[in-house]
Amino acid sequence: MEGDTMSELNDLGAEATVLAAGLAQRGLIKTMVELDPGVFTTPIHQIIHTALVDCFRANDPRDHSTVSRRAMQMAASVHQSKAVAESIMNMLGKGEDYAIGFYLDRLNHLHTLRSVRDTALRLVHATEEVAETEDAEMLELGIDRAQEELAAVNRTASPTEADLPMSLDELLGKKFTHDWLIPDLLERTDRLILTGFEGTGKSYLVAQMVMTIAAGMHPFLGTRVSDHNQVLVIDAENSERQTGRRYRMLRERITRLADKYSVPVPDWSKMVRFVIRPEGIALNDPAQMKRIERAIAATQPKFVALGPLYRLHKLDTRDEQAAKELTDAIDRLRVKYKFAVVCEAHVAHGQAGSQRLLRPTGSSLFLRWPEFGFGLRPAQGTESEQHPSRVDLATWRGGREERMWPSTLQHGKEDYQLPWQNGDPDYYDKMRAKGYL
């Protein structure tokens, strides 16, 4: 629960998200007009909502400047006027691509909870007074008022026209474009789980994805495909020493690769951030979840590397409920902050004589959750190598969309090459045809 205390029953982040979208998306004005002002719990948010609706009703422009001027006029003091203006300024440039259905449901739900709580508190106070005064009529009036208020809450919760799901015409009328992080490979908000046998180098591959995406490079080709990207690593297993060794080598290699091809080197001190908790992180613990969310909110990453999965929950993730709590927590952050995520996961130990599977350990929910599921296994002829020089990038879950992933990876032997680079000649031909080489 966000907000100052649990008893407040509010979510200031959701309130700001809805207002930012209402200011940025003209098509949401009907929703904003119909929205009960009581869903907003701070005077600042209430004033901004009222000013936006008033601008619409007065047929005035609804840009940030006009709404800000009207809101400042409604403020009760100079201090509040400045706070309103600052809040609207912080929303500038945000909200154009927000899907706010989840946040509207949350605000309405919290508003209902606050109404029920307030009614219950008034009834408790009435019973305490009656206990002292023995005034039975006062108790009867208190009960009647509580029943009326709860009935009003129930009526408010009844479906309206605004609750109708999207129509086919509305769906097909939308213009959909890819929001690429890495063209033809990863979109913003994509989910990937990467597994692998011991010694196949999955942790290095995850780190390589982190560093190349930060540098705006293709993770398997090393060519520049985008601007620099903010990334965040949340490591719930390795120590700072272990993590530092891995990323130091990658920084040196990718910096040399960037210099070789005259690609701008990112400011590594800013573009790659770390949360390192070798003792594990329990995302089902509200206090720990809040700390992780604060780190994400401060970083605003476009890509997050997270894991391993089994160390992100207090309970055994073989249990479906525990796994669902974990994926729900990740999804909430992923959707709210719009980042792609790769989760590292372990595979089960194979029995003698059996074919080991690349699926992640834990609940079968992990098989259904991500857009993409890949695992590293030694390529043919490298099975006896302790750290295979070639691996197959095998799918254990069919992708939800067709993307251009290599089928084989091999060690880059030169100090300016990626630790894992494409090992499939056909992949080079396909990427060359696309213009990435």
N, C-alpha and C positions, 0 to 999 in steps of 0.2 A: 504494500500500500504506500503510495507516495503522499507527500504532504508533511506538515510539521509533526503531527502525532497520529497514531492509529485512530484516536477518538474523533479526529476532524473529519474522517470519511470523505476526503477529497483527493484529487489528482491534478495538481497545478500544471504539470506537464501536458496532460491531456487537454486541459482548458486552453492553454496557449496554442496547442496544435490546431484545435478547432477554430480558434479565432484567426490564426495565421492563414488557414485555408479559406475561411470566410472572406478575408480581405483580398486574397490572391485570386480566388476562383469566382468569377461573376455568376456562374451557374448554381452556386450554393446559396444564393441570397434567400430563396424560398425556405430552405432548411433553416437558415439563421433567423428568419422572421418567425417561423413556427417554433423555434427552440425556446423552451421555458427559461427565462432569465435566472431562475433559481438554481440552474445547473452550475452556475459560476459562483465561486465561494469567496472571491476577493473583490473589494470595491473597484480595483483597477480593471479586472476582467469584466465586471458587470458594466462599468462605464463604456468600455470599448465595444461591447456587444450592443448596448443601447444606442451608442453613437452610429454604429454601422446600420442598424435597423432604421434609425431616424433619417439617415441620409437617403436610404432607399425610399422611405415613405414620402420624403420631401422632394423626391426626384432629383436629388443632388448627385454629383459624382461620388463614387465610392472608393476612390484611390486612397492610399495611405495618408497623404497630406490633408485631404479634406476631412477624412474621418478623424484624424488627429486633432485638427482645429476644433471640430465639434466636441470631441471628447474632452479637450482641455477646458472648454467653456463650461462643461458639466461638472468639472472637478470642484471639490469643496474647499480646496486650499491651493496655494501656490505650490507647495510641496507635492500634493497629489497630482496637480496639473503636470509637473515635470515628470513624475513617475509614469503617468499615462503616456506622455509623448515618448519617453524612453522605451516603454514596453512596445509601442507600435513600431518604433524605429527598429527594434530588435527583430520584428516580424518581417521587415522589408526583405524581399528576395527569397522568402520561404513560403511554403504552402501551395505552390503552383501544382505540384504533383502528389500532394498528400491525398490518400484515400482515408476518409475520416469516419467511415461507418463504425469501426471498432471503438474509436474514441467517443463518438456520440452515444453509443450503447453504454459505454462505461460511465460517462457523465450522468446520463439519465438514471442508470442503476444506482450510482452513489447518491443522487438527489433523492431517489425513493428511499434509500436506507436512512438518509438524514431525516426525512420527513417522519418515517416510522419511529426512529429513535427519539425525536423531539416529542412526538405524541406520547410515547411510553414514559418519558421523563416527566411530562406534565401530569400524567395519570399517577405516577409514583408520588409526586409532590402533593397532589390532591388527597391521596390516601393518607399521607403523613399528617396533613392538616386535619382531616376528618378524625384521625386517631386522637388528636388533641381536643377538638371541639365537639366530637360526637354528633356532627351535623350530617345526617343521612342524606338530606337533600343536596348538599354540596357534592357528595360522592356520586349521587345519581346524575347530576349535571356533568361531572367530570367524565363519567362513563359514556354519557350521550355524546359529548364533544369528541371523545376519543373514537367512538364508532363512526361519527360523521367524517372525521379527518382520515381514518383508515379507508373508509368507503371512497373518499375523494382520491386517495392514492391509488386505489384499485382501478377507478375509472380512468385515471391518467395513464395507467399501465396498459389500458385496452388499445388494440391496434387501430391505427388511423391510415389515411391514404398515404402518408409519408412512409409508412412501414411496408408498402408494397415493394417486392423485389424488382430488380431491374428487368425491363422488357427486352425482348429480342431486338426490337428496333434500336433501343438505346445501346445495347451491347454492340450491334453491328455498326452503329453510327460512330463508335469511338475509333480514333486513329491510334493504332498500336505501332510503336517503334521499339527496337531493341535499346535498352539502356546498358550499353556495353561497358564493362570494366576492362576486359581483354577481348577485342573483336573476334567473333566466331568461337569463343572459348568460354568466357564467363560473363554473366550479366550481374548487375547490382541485385542483391537479395538472393542470388543462387546459393544453394546448399550442396556441399560436397563432403562425403566421408571418404577418407583415404586409409586403407589398411595395408598390411604387408607382413610377410614372414620376417622372423628375426634376422637382422643383418642385411636386409635388402635396401635399407636407406630411406625409409619413408619419412623419418624426421628431417633428414637433409632435404628431401624433396619439398616438404612443407615449408621449410626455411627458405628454400630457393624460390618458391612461389611468392613468399612474403617480400623478399628483397627485389625480385624482378618486377613485381607489380608496383612496388614503391618507386622503382626507377622508370616505370612506364615501358618496360620491356616485355616481350613475349616470354613466358616462363620456360619454353622449350627451344626457342630459336635464338633468343638474345637480341632480336631486332627491336627497334623502337616502334611501339604501336599506340601509345597514348601519352598524355602528360603524366607527370609524377602523381602518385596517389598516396594518401595518408593510410597507413596500415597499423594494426595493433595485434600483438601476440599475447595470448592469455595461456600461459603454460602452467599446468597443474601437476607436473611430474618432475621436471628437470630443475637442477639448481642453477643459480646465477653463473657459477663457474662453467658448468656444462653448456649452458645456453650461450655464454660469451664466446667460448671456443668455436662453436659452430658458426655463429654469426660473424665473427671476426674473419674467418676464412672466406665466407661468402661476400662480405663487404669488399675485401681485397680483390677477389676474382671479378666481381661485377663492376667495380670501379675500373679495373684494367680493361674489361670488355667494353665499357662505355667509352673509355679513352680511345681504344682501338678504332671504334666506329664513329667517333666524334658525337657521341650521344651525351647530352647534359647529365652530369652526375647530381643526384638529389642531395639535399642537405640531410644526411643520415641522422643527424642529431635531432631533427624535427619530424621526419617522415616515417620513422619506425619507432614505435613505442612498445613497452613490455610491462605486463603484469605477471610476475613470476611467483608462484605459490607451490613449491614442491610438496608441501603438506596436503595439497588438494584444495579444491574449492567446492563448496556446497551451494549450488545455485538455487536449491530449494530452501535455503536459510535466508529469510528476508534481509537480515543485516548484511550478509555476504553478497547477496544479489544487489543490494543498494550500492555497495562499494564498487562492484563491477560496473553497474550502470553509470555511476558517476565517472569512472575512468573512460567509458565509452563516450559519454556526453562531452567530456572535456577534450577527447581526442578527435571525435567526429570521423571515424575511419570509413574508408570505402571497402576495406577488406580486413577480415579478422581471422586469425588462425587460432584455433581453440582446441584444448584437449590435454590428455586423452579423455575420451568420453566417460570411461568408468570412474574417473577421479573428479567428476563434476557434480556428484550427488552423494548425499550421506548414506543412502540406501543402496541395495544391490540392484543395478540396472538390468539384471535379468528379469526383474519383476516389471510387468508392463506398466503398472501405475507409476513406478519410480521413473521409468524411461519416458513416459508421457509428461511427467512434471518437468523433466530435464529438457526435452525438446520444446515444450511449451515456453519455458523460460528463455531458451535461445531464440525461438521464433518471435517472442514479444520484443526482444531487443533488436533483432534483425529487421523486423518490419518497421519499428519505430525510428531506427537510425539509418535504415536503408543501406546495409552493408552486405557484401557477399561473405560467406563463411566456409572455411574448410576445417573439418574436425578430424583429428587423428584418432584412430581406434585400433585396438589389438584384435588379433584373430585367435580362435581356439587352438589349443595344441592338438595335433593329429595323433591318432593312435597308430601303433605300428602296423604297417601294411595298408593303411587307409590313405585315401587322397585328401589332403588338407584343403579345406575351403577357405576362401578369402573373405567371407562375410564377417562383419564385426561381432565380437562377443557381446552378449547381452540380449535384450528383448528383440523379438522379431520386428518390433516397431522401427528399429533402426534400418531395416531393409526397405521400409516403405517411406521413410521420412525425407531423405534428400532427393534433390534433382538428379544427382550423379553419385555413383558408388564405384570406386576403383580400388584395386589392390595390386601390390607389387609382388611378383613371384619370379624366381630365377629363370632366365631365358634358357632355352635348350643349349646344353654344353657348358653351362656355368653352375650346375647344381652342386658341384663339389667345392666351389669357392666359398670361403667364409663370408666375404662381402662381394656378391656377384657383380661383375663388371657390366653385365647386360641384364635387364629385367623386362618382363612383359608387364605392360600397364593394362591389366585385365579388368573387365567390368564384372561386378557381382550384382549390379542392379541396372536394368535398362534405363538409359537416360530419358528424361521427359521431353527433350528436344534433341534434334541432331546438332552436334557440335564437332569441332575439329580437334580431337585429342589424338596424340600419337599412340601407336600400339606397342612400341618398344622404346626403351631408353637405354643409354649407355654412358659410361663414365667419360667426362671431358678430361683429357690427359694434360692439356696445356694449362698454364696458370692464368690464362685469360678466358678460358672456356667455362661454361656452366658445369657444376659437379654432375648434374644429370642433364644430358642433352638428347635430342631426338636420335633414335637409332634406326628409324624406318625410312629407307630411301623414297618410298611412295609418298610419305608425309611431306618431304621437301618439295616434291613435284606439285602436290595439291596446294601447299602454301605459296609456292612461286606463282601458280596460276591465279591465286587470290591477290597477289601483289604484296605479300608480306616478306618476300625475299627479293 
